[in-house]
């Protein structure tokens, strides 16, 4: 009796266990540990309830680790991921190589026309969309209205960098731990070089001329870097060359910066009372211009893409359309409050009066995103797409090295001239090696 | 003023050396202590300048981690992978070290050096070939795959360690066993292993710790099902937003099991280390 019972039990247990496994498609999602993505993970239960045949598996990693992980997988067609969270930079390069599934024939109620045109352009190659934006950001100026009022200063709607220096000079009181301006100084293509490239754009510089020759030996780069080093070195916090986004956010939130130019997503952090002491005093303005407005504010988007090697493309597509839909924005508004809607992706969010009223930073975010054009970001014409970056595979390595030089000049380890000279020769060498000329 | 007697000066020496040892131990322990402390802070406290030693402790980071990640899934993977590869490594390292220690040829020394030289290659240099091999063998995101790779990574060090311990054992003992009719397998199991217990225990522990902390391959070769604790820690670092307190909490949870295990087996470890040092 018993001898027969046990195999029968095992067999039925196996049958039971394999039933749901056979029916459900597993979608593995690689993503970054940013607030909006963590919220998506929390709300994904709703998706699984409405799609019982799809099971979601999450792989959350730090940005740079994730980038390396995803690059290895996609370059070898490893097929470990069905949905990848990638940036504007990778989307262009990977899309061109045929590593991503083009997102065509999206359902009508998805309303792809509702996505910001600049963001849609940034995520498209030759008119084909390769990723759907989860959130997008430009850069803008944060300033302390109370300090400006006390000093009798007025922040224009879009200041020039020279005006910024005058404000910083007037408000810099290091003995009271109040610094004129906080800016990124930490080396990295996504850290200091994002900001530095927008400063350079405003001063009329560009990364490459029409023949892909770098222009660090030109006057525009020299003026821009000399200005940046002087501004941040004299009126910035001590040790500015090791401050990235997080460090500056912490400084600004604890009331130590009079001004800060950084990502528009920080708007929801500086106005969040659980992490900021200056929620009521923050004012918003566009990112500073100088000789031109072009490329003064950057454009970045975290987007969801489906690799060509995925074996669950259909299920993956229903997830990415869900997570970037208007319905998802509504769900976030219901569960976490309307100001928590992922910013910068949909025009309808900014047409919603309730959102505009609840989010004081929304108007400036909207204007910044409308101005950001990745295809026309420099005073003189440039051969590349991207505002604070050039969408070519070599850029990541080149800009990381140039970022170290700029950070070194800021820290006083070398002169601006030396830094730019080295930047020029490094970039020329890499571009020659990659056979651009 | 009287001169110190011999006894007094001995005592003073002990106190000084003891004090120094405590100082070094505290300096080594401080980062771990600070990590545990930070794990009970709020994110704002964790970022505060100057750093705070006294604050109102909170468990919110642990609650957050419990809600977001399945700790036991990651911990179980870590346990299976570390113990699995340590076992596999010992099964290979002991016979290898036995043959090299007791049946030395003129190529033994260069073989040992050649094995060690594989440790000098930066892992990222072979990432793509290994990734492709794993993909074709269906080993991506499997515990078996990680056990294989960790065994291969740690094997040179394990062979070296076991070889050093075996070298200390006089050949005569083995010869005596052989005269009594022991086979090579019996020699290893009945004679070598009991004598070299301390050294082998510390090799096992070192291998466990190395596997437990390995982060490059575990991050690059796993996705969700085989991901160990290192992958869980990596998921709490972020370039956008404040994360130090949560990262400290998750790191505390990740090192707790191996710390406790190391503490329990400390006696074996100390004996093994000092055993190898006497030459």
Interface residues (C-beta under 8 A of the other chain):
Chain A: X28 X30 X32 X33 X34 X35 X38 X41 X42 X57 X58 X59 X60 X61 X62 X63 X64 X65 X68 X69 X72 X73 X75 X76 X77 X78 X79 X80 X81 X190 X244 X245 X246 X249 X250 X253 X254 X263 X265 X269 X275
Chain B: X43 X44 X47 X48 X68 X127 X128 X131 X132 X135 X140 X141 X219 X220 X223 X224 X225 X227 X231 X234 X235 X236 X237 X238 X239 X240 X241 X242 X243
